[in-house]
Amino acid sequence: MILRLLTLPVTAPIEGIAWIGEQLLERANAELDDKENLQKRLLALQLAFDLGEIPESEFEEQEEELLLAIQEMEEQAESQEPHP
């Protein structure tokens, strides 16, 4: 306990940076999962249409929604990337 208190001025900034890194990694993984889920839904929609389970009008409507959501995610990711 005393050792922890004595080393706190040195270890606290390092632990803080590590925590921030973990938070960024979790957020990036969540965004990738979201994009993958949208792509999987798009694939399932295409399959349902190909099998004749949904009409073309419904397919086109849902496809447009999914493609717009994917495009929006990509644009958000690009706007959050640091530019040199």
C-alpha distance (Angstrom), angle and dihedral (degrees) to the residues before:
residue distance angle dihedral
M1 . . .
I2 3.80 . .
L3 3.80 90.9 .
R4 3.81 89.4 52.4
L5 3.81 90.7 52.5
L6 3.79 92.0 47.8
T7 3.81 93.7 49.8
L8 3.81 94.7 41.5
P9 3.83 95.5 98.3
V10 3.81 89.0 57.6
T11 3.81 101.4 36.2
A12 3.82 99.7 40.9
P13 3.83 95.9 71.2
I14 3.80 91.1 45.2
E15 3.81 91.9 49.5
G16 3.80 89.7 47.1
I17 3.80 92.2 53.0
A18 3.81 90.8 46.7
W19 3.82 90.1 51.4
I20 3.81 91.7 50.6
G21 3.81 89.6 49.5
E22 3.79 90.9 51.7
Q23 3.81 91.2 50.2
L24 3.81 91.7 50.5
L25 3.79 91.3 48.7
E26 3.81 92.1 49.9
R27 3.82 90.7 50.1
A28 3.81 92.6 48.6
N29 3.81 91.3 49.5
A30 3.80 91.1 48.9
E31 3.81 90.8 52.0
L32 3.80 91.2 49.6
D33 3.80 90.3 49.2
D34 3.81 90.4 50.2
K35 3.80 91.9 51.1
E36 3.81 92.1 46.2
N37 3.80 90.3 50.4
L38 3.80 91.2 51.9
Q39 3.80 90.6 49.5
K40 3.81 90.8 49.1
R41 3.81 90.3 50.4
L42 3.80 89.4 50.3
L43 3.80 90.7 51.4
A44 3.81 91.7 47.9
L45 3.79 89.7 49.4
Q46 3.82 91.0 51.8
L47 3.78 90.3 49.5
A48 3.81 92.4 49.5
F49 3.80 89.6 51.1
D50 3.80 92.8 46.9
L51 3.80 90.0 51.7
G52 3.80 91.0 49.8
E53 3.80 94.4 -115.6
I54 3.81 93.9 128.1
P55 3.81 131.1 32.9
E56 3.81 121.3 -109.6
S57 3.81 93.8 -110.0
E58 3.81 92.2 55.9
F59 3.80 91.0 44.6
E60 3.80 92.6 52.1
E61 3.81 92.4 47.6
Q62 3.80 94.7 49.7
E63 3.81 92.5 40.8
E64 3.80 91.1 54.9
E65 3.82 91.4 49.9
L66 3.80 92.3 50.4
L67 3.80 94.1 45.3
L68 3.80 91.2 49.6
A69 3.82 90.5 49.7
I70 3.81 91.0 50.5
Q71 3.81 91.2 47.1
E72 3.81 91.0 49.5
M73 3.81 91.4 51.3
E74 3.81 90.8 50.4
E75 3.80 91.9 49.0
Q76 3.81 91.2 49.3
A77 3.79 90.5 49.8
E78 3.81 90.9 50.4
S79 3.81 92.6 48.8
Q80 3.81 91.4 51.0
E81 3.80 94.4 51.0
P82 3.80 113.7 100.6
H83 3.78 113.2 -113.4
P84 3.84 118.5 -144.0
